[in-house]
Amino acid sequence: MFQYAAAGAGGQDILGIIIPFVLMFVVFYFLLIRPQKKKQQTRNTMLSALKKGDKIVTIGGLHGTITELTNDTVVLKVNDVTKLTFERSAISHSIATSAAEPEKAES
């Protein structure tokens, strides 16, 4: 008779231990994992949408205009003479696109 009571109480203790861990995982998912995945997806979309003539900034802070693109590398024109080759993943963000510049000039 005492054995069944002890087994029932042990089941409740395990449930009481598991529920806080599940709740912590849910909180971590919505506060850390999900936003990071969205940010990574946005970055991948930006990197895949790059085209010739876009003005970009590298992770190191170098500003330049894209002159050539491949799947892995980007050639940037920094000034009239200097062209530098970077990995596509070294691009931090895009400043302006070549299509947006003529629209600004017409306005």
Backbone as ProteinMPNN parsed JSONL, in Angstrom:
{"seq_chain_A": "MFQYAAAGAGGQDILGIIIPFVLMFVVFYFLLIRPQKKKQQTRNTMLSALKKGDKIVTIGGLHGTITELTNDTVVLKVNDVTKLTFERSAISHSIATSAAEPEKAES", "coords_chain_A": {"N_chain_A": [[0.816, -1.178, 0.0], [1.957, 1.235, 0.747], [3.859, 1.431, -1.182], [2.613, 2.127, -3.605], [1.722, 4.708, -3.102], [4.141, 6.06, -2.821], [5.171, 5.803, -5.392], [3.343, 7.294, -6.874], [3.749, 9.864, -5.834], [6.379, 10.289, -6.637], [6.122, 10.501, -9.388], [4.829, 12.956, -9.655], [6.811, 14.638, -8.716], [8.786, 14.416, -10.69], [7.437, 15.521, -12.86], [7.153, 18.094, -11.869], [9.777, 18.911, -12.002], [10.431, 18.776, -14.697], [8.694, 20.574, -16.043], [9.581, 23.354, -15.5], [12.003, 23.341, -16.984], [11.087, 22.921, -19.594], [9.569, 25.249, -19.934], [11.631, 27.152, -19.729], [13.08, 26.533, -22.059], [11.18, 27.227, -24.008], [10.989, 29.989, -23.571], [13.659, 30.774, -24.157], [13.678, 30.05, -26.838], [11.799, 31.836, -28.051], [12.888, 34.315, -27.333], [15.619, 34.303, -28.021], [16.526, 32.326, -30.021], [14.648, 32.318, -32.221], [14.522, 35.135, -33.072], [17.215, 35.407, -33.883], [17.378, 33.62, -36.017], [15.634, 34.885, -37.82], [17.059, 37.246, -38.291], [19.379, 36.216, -39.507], [18.234, 35.119, -41.807], [17.324, 37.446, -43.071], [19.777, 38.689, -43.579], [20.958, 36.81, -45.337], [19.18, 37.058, -47.482], [19.714, 39.708, -48.235], [22.406, 39.45, -49.034], [22.152, 37.716, -51.216], [20.726, 39.307, -52.945], [22.447, 41.22, -53.883], [23.934, 43.27, -56.406], [25.704, 44.361, -59.363], [27.057, 47.592, -59.062], [25.904, 48.302, -56.671], [26.257, 50.07, -53.617], [28.163, 49.328, -50.86], [29.03, 48.349, -47.445], [31.722, 46.887, -45.816], [32.387, 44.356, -43.296], [34.607, 45.222, -41.959], [34.377, 47.946, -42.235], [34.933, 49.196, -44.632], [34.045, 51.175, -47.365], [32.545, 50.826, -50.542], [31.931, 50.295, -54.092], [30.233, 47.797, -55.864], [31.79, 46.044, -58.427], [32.198, 43.607, -59.678], [30.737, 40.348, -59.394], [30.676, 37.099, -57.98], [29.667, 33.767, -57.033], [30.911, 33.432, -54.561], [32.689, 35.57, -54.129], [33.288, 39.172, -54.117], [34.074, 41.993, -55.971], [35.228, 45.107, -55.16], [35.093, 48.53, -55.981], [37.017, 50.931, -54.737], [38.191, 53.462, -55.0], [39.102, 55.581, -57.806], [41.201, 54.052, -58.843], [41.709, 51.802, -57.215], [40.79, 48.477, -56.695], [39.309, 45.988, -54.789], [39.136, 42.618, -53.636], [36.732, 40.717, -51.974], [35.299, 38.287, -49.748], [31.946, 37.247, -50.136], [30.576, 36.977, -47.764], [31.763, 38.846, -46.153], [30.482, 41.214, -46.325], [28.775, 43.762, -44.754], [26.469, 45.527, -44.861], [24.2, 46.984, -47.27], [24.354, 50.148, -48.778], [23.194, 51.795, -50.799], [21.44, 51.223, -53.854], [22.191, 50.766, -57.346], [19.982, 51.24, -58.938], [18.425, 52.94, -57.412], [19.765, 55.365, -57.399], [19.464, 56.816, -59.96], [16.739, 57.483, -59.707], [16.77, 59.288, -57.563], [18.212, 61.329, -58.728], [16.475, 62.239, -60.712], [14.43, 63.392, -59.255]], "CA_chain_A": [[0.0, 0.0, 0.0], [2.839, 2.398, 0.786], [4.642, 1.471, -2.416], [1.862, 2.85, -4.625], [1.708, 6.121, -2.725], [5.464, 6.603, -3.114], [5.319, 5.873, -6.844], [2.536, 8.416, -7.336], [4.408, 11.107, -5.437], [7.577, 10.436, -7.46], [5.68, 10.955, -10.71], [4.548, 14.378, -9.566], [8.086, 15.327, -8.558], [9.436, 14.468, -12.006], [6.692, 16.502, -13.638], [7.504, 19.401, -11.314], [11.137, 19.239, -12.424], [10.47, 18.895, -16.16], [7.952, 21.749, -16.506], [10.413, 24.573, -15.582], [12.958, 23.235, -18.093], [10.338, 23.128, -20.833], [9.253, 26.673, -19.986], [12.872, 27.882, -20.032], [13.379, 26.324, -23.481], [10.23, 28.028, -24.787], [11.4, 31.389, -23.437], [14.892, 30.933, -24.939], [13.348, 29.959, -28.261], [11.16, 33.056, -28.528], [13.689, 35.505, -27.079], [16.966, 34.221, -28.574], [16.722, 31.51, -31.218], [13.799, 32.761, -33.32], [14.989, 36.403, -33.641], [18.499, 35.21, -34.548], [17.085, 32.989, -37.311], [15.071, 35.911, -38.702], [18.148, 38.15, -38.661], [20.225, 35.486, -40.444], [17.496, 35.006, -43.058], [17.357, 38.774, -43.682], [21.143, 38.891, -44.084], [21.131, 35.956, -46.517], [18.402, 37.673, -48.554], [20.464, 40.883, -48.678], [23.602, 39.003, -49.751], [21.775, 37.129, -52.503], [20.149, 40.351, -53.79], [23.475, 42.17, -54.323], [24.181, 43.324, -57.849], [26.736, 45.296, -59.799], [26.695, 48.99, -58.874], [25.445, 48.546, -55.298], [27.236, 50.607, -52.677], [28.1, 48.48, -49.668], [30.012, 48.516, -46.384], [32.193, 45.588, -45.356], [32.411, 44.178, -41.846], [35.715, 46.035, -41.468], [34.057, 49.359, -42.36], [35.362, 49.719, -45.922], [32.947, 51.531, -48.259], [32.901, 50.646, -51.936], [30.892, 49.989, -55.068], [30.447, 46.473, -56.453], [32.065, 46.036, -59.861], [32.073, 42.226, -60.148], [30.165, 39.413, -58.43], [30.59, 35.658, -58.225], [28.918, 33.143, -55.933], [31.636, 33.527, -53.292], [33.497, 36.779, -53.969], [32.802, 40.457, -54.591], [35.155, 42.942, -56.247], [34.768, 46.45, -54.834], [35.847, 49.686, -56.451], [37.115, 51.803, -53.575], [38.372, 54.78, -55.599], [39.254, 55.458, -59.263], [42.239, 53.096, -59.196], [41.782, 50.636, -56.343], [39.734, 47.463, -56.655], [39.625, 44.979, -53.782], [38.298, 41.432, -53.678], [36.277, 40.268, -50.659], [34.303, 37.22, -49.68], [30.588, 37.79, -50.062], [30.166, 36.983, -46.359], [32.399, 39.973, -45.466], [29.67, 42.408, -46.53], [27.944, 44.062, -43.596], [25.166, 45.977, -45.33], [24.152, 47.746, -48.506], [23.984, 51.543, -48.533], [22.264, 52.206, -51.846], [21.539, 50.403, -55.067], [22.392, 51.556, -58.561], [18.672, 51.608, -59.452], [17.883, 54.02, -56.588], [20.478, 56.609, -57.679], [18.826, 57.625, -60.993], [15.477, 58.007, -59.202], [17.077, 60.456, -56.752], [18.681, 62.376, -59.618], [15.335, 62.769, -61.445], [13.529, 64.14, -58.35]], "C_chain_A": [[0.87, 1.256, 0.0], [3.641, 2.536, -0.511], [3.914, 2.272, -3.497], [1.82, 4.351, -4.341], [3.051, 6.775, -3.05], [5.658, 6.745, -4.617], [4.524, 7.045, -7.4], [3.186, 9.748, -7.003], [5.657, 11.347, -6.274], [7.244, 10.925, -8.853], [5.395, 12.443, -10.718], [5.837, 15.176, -9.413], [8.806, 15.465, -9.899], [8.75, 15.499, -12.891], [7.012, 17.926, -13.163], [8.903, 19.847, -11.702], [11.183, 19.516, -13.93], [9.796, 20.18, -16.641], [8.798, 23.026, -16.514], [11.439, 24.524, -16.715], [12.276, 23.459, -19.438], [10.003, 24.605, -20.986], [10.491, 27.516, -20.3], [13.241, 27.728, -21.505], [12.456, 27.165, -24.353], [10.618, 29.506, -24.734], [12.674, 31.655, -24.244], [14.596, 30.911, -26.432], [12.782, 31.278, -28.764], [11.989, 34.308, -28.305], [15.055, 35.482, -27.75], [17.032, 33.521, -29.927], [15.926, 32.052, -32.405], [14.243, 34.114, -33.895], [16.325, 36.269, -34.383], [18.307, 34.562, -35.918], [16.511, 33.998, -38.297], [16.157, 36.866, -39.188], [19.062, 37.493, -39.693], [19.538, 35.358, -41.8], [17.482, 36.342, -43.799], [18.725, 39.057, -44.286], [21.389, 38.061, -45.341], [20.369, 36.511, -47.713], [19.138, 38.882, -49.115], [21.683, 40.47, -49.494], [23.253, 38.419, -51.117], [21.214, 38.176, -53.463], [21.183, 41.368, -54.276], [23.655, 42.104, -55.831], [25.236, 44.369, -58.149], [26.224, 46.725, -59.642], [26.187, 49.315, -57.482], [26.588, 49.124, -54.469], [27.058, 49.848, -51.376], [29.162, 48.894, -48.659], [30.411, 47.121, -45.941], [32.152, 45.531, -43.836], [33.52, 45.033, -41.226], [35.493, 47.527, -41.605], [34.479, 49.987, -43.672], [34.143, 49.968, -46.804], [33.412, 51.352, -49.695], [31.688, 50.345, -52.78], [31.219, 48.662, -55.726], [30.674, 46.614, -57.948], [31.938, 44.639, -60.455], [31.522, 41.369, -59.02], [30.348, 37.989, -58.906], [29.795, 35.074, -57.062], [29.576, 33.379, -54.591], [32.34, 34.861, -53.071], [32.819, 38.0, -54.569], [34.027, 41.331, -54.832], [34.576, 44.338, -56.047], [35.69, 47.494, -55.442], [35.828, 50.687, -55.305], [37.329, 53.254, -54.011], [38.604, 54.563, -57.092], [40.221, 54.36, -59.669], [42.105, 51.771, -58.458], [40.54, 49.757, -56.425], [40.19, 46.382, -55.692], [38.639, 43.824, -53.882], [38.009, 40.97, -52.256], [35.398, 39.04, -50.817], [32.936, 37.876, -49.57], [30.12, 37.896, -48.608], [30.786, 38.141, -45.573], [31.61, 41.265, -45.633], [28.735, 42.585, -45.343], [26.541, 44.487, -44.029], [25.31, 46.796, -46.607], [23.687, 49.16, -48.189], [22.918, 51.99, -49.521], [22.452, 51.295, -53.046], [21.687, 51.311, -56.268], [21.057, 51.997, -59.147], [18.083, 52.787, -58.68], [18.546, 55.358, -56.906], [19.835, 57.418, -58.808], [17.488, 58.204, -60.537], [15.705, 59.267, -58.374], [17.479, 61.629, -57.646], [17.515, 63.03, -60.36], [14.473, 63.652, -60.565], [13.953, 65.576, -58.173]], "O_chain_A": [[0.549, 2.233, -0.676], [4.049, 3.637, -0.882], [4.553, 3.024, -4.233], [1.878, 5.162, -5.265], [3.09, 7.919, -3.505], [6.257, 7.721, -5.067], [4.993, 7.724, -8.313], [3.167, 10.666, -7.822], [5.968, 12.494, -6.593], [8.01, 11.69, -9.439], [5.694, 13.122, -11.699], [5.938, 16.286, -9.936], [9.368, 16.518, -10.201], [9.415, 16.262, -13.592], [7.124, 18.846, -13.973], [9.183, 21.045, -11.727], [11.908, 20.407, -14.373], [10.294, 20.814, -17.572], [8.729, 23.752, -17.506], [11.718, 25.547, -17.34], [12.832, 24.115, -20.318], [10.146, 25.154, -22.079], [10.406, 28.486, -21.053], [13.672, 28.693, -22.136], [12.905, 27.756, -25.335], [10.575, 30.194, -25.754], [12.755, 32.664, -24.944], [15.193, 31.665, -27.2], [13.228, 31.791, -29.79], [11.81, 35.287, -29.029], [15.608, 36.546, -28.029], [17.553, 34.09, -30.886], [16.483, 32.225, -33.488], [14.335, 34.236, -35.117], [16.543, 36.937, -35.394], [18.997, 34.916, -36.874], [16.856, 33.976, -39.478], [16.174, 37.251, -40.357], [19.476, 38.143, -40.653], [20.192, 35.477, -42.836], [17.612, 36.37, -45.023], [18.82, 39.604, -45.384], [21.967, 38.558, -46.307], [20.858, 36.443, -48.841], [19.186, 39.069, -50.331], [21.966, 41.069, -50.531], [23.998, 38.615, -52.077], [21.223, 37.96, -54.675], [20.831, 42.291, -55.011], [23.545, 41.045, -56.449], [25.609, 45.163, -57.285], [25.101, 47.036, -60.038], [26.051, 50.49, -57.138], [27.74, 48.713, -54.607], [25.949, 49.736, -50.854], [30.065, 49.674, -48.962], [29.554, 46.267, -45.715], [31.912, 46.54, -43.174], [33.383, 45.511, -40.099], [36.322, 48.313, -41.146], [34.392, 51.206, -43.818], [33.304, 49.084, -46.975], [34.548, 51.69, -50.029], [30.578, 50.164, -52.279], [32.366, 48.427, -56.106], [29.869, 47.22, -58.655], [31.601, 44.505, -61.632], [31.793, 41.617, -57.845], [30.196, 37.698, -60.093], [29.307, 35.812, -56.206], [28.887, 33.512, -53.58], [32.566, 35.245, -51.923], [31.916, 37.895, -55.399], [34.919, 41.398, -53.986], [33.579, 44.71, -56.667], [36.913, 47.354, -55.417], [34.78, 51.222, -54.944], [36.72, 54.168, -53.455], [38.334, 53.475, -57.601], [40.072, 53.788, -60.749], [42.369, 50.717, -59.037], [39.411, 50.215, -56.252], [41.326, 45.912, -55.769], [37.46, 44.022, -54.175], [38.918, 40.845, -51.436], [34.83, 38.792, -51.881], [32.798, 38.944, -48.974], [29.356, 38.797, -48.262], [30.379, 38.397, -44.44], [32.028, 42.309, -45.132], [27.998, 41.671, -44.975], [25.547, 43.887, -43.619], [26.402, 47.238, -46.965], [22.74, 49.353, -47.426], [21.869, 52.502, -49.129], [23.503, 50.677, -53.218], [21.345, 52.493, -56.209], [21.0, 53.04, -59.8], [17.311, 53.561, -59.246], [17.927, 56.401, -56.694], [19.665, 58.625, -58.64], [17.135, 59.312, -60.941], [14.926, 60.215, -58.467], [17.137, 62.778, -57.366], [17.546, 64.234, -60.617], [13.839, 64.579, -61.069], [13.3, 66.327, -57.448]]}, "name": "protein", "num_of_chains": 1, "seq": "MFQYAAAGAGGQDILGIIIPFVLMFVVFYFLLIRPQKKKQQTRNTMLSALKKGDKIVTIGGLHGTITELTNDTVVLKVNDVTKLTFERSAISHSIATSAAEPEKAES"}
